[in-house]
Amino acid sequence: MTDTIRKQSSKGELSSNNAEEQETG
């Protein structure tokens, strides 16, 4: 999950995408 959060943080969509990413993977 750390990689996902870091990638989203770079894009600046941590909150929006992170929620969906966690459900997917």
N, C-alpha and C positions, 0 to 999 in steps of 0.2 A: 504493500500500500504506500510505502514511502516514495517509490518511483512515481506512482500515479500522482500523488500530491505535489511532488516537485515539478512534474511536467505541467500540471494545471497551473501551478503558481507562476511558472514562466509565462504562460499565455494570459494570466491575469483573470482566469475564469475558475479559480479554485472552488468557490462555493457552488456555482451552477454545474459545471461539468463533474466535479468531484463526487457529488451525490449520485449522479447517473453512473459514473465509472465504477463506484463501489458496488452498485447493484449488479452491474454487468459482470464484473470480474471479482 
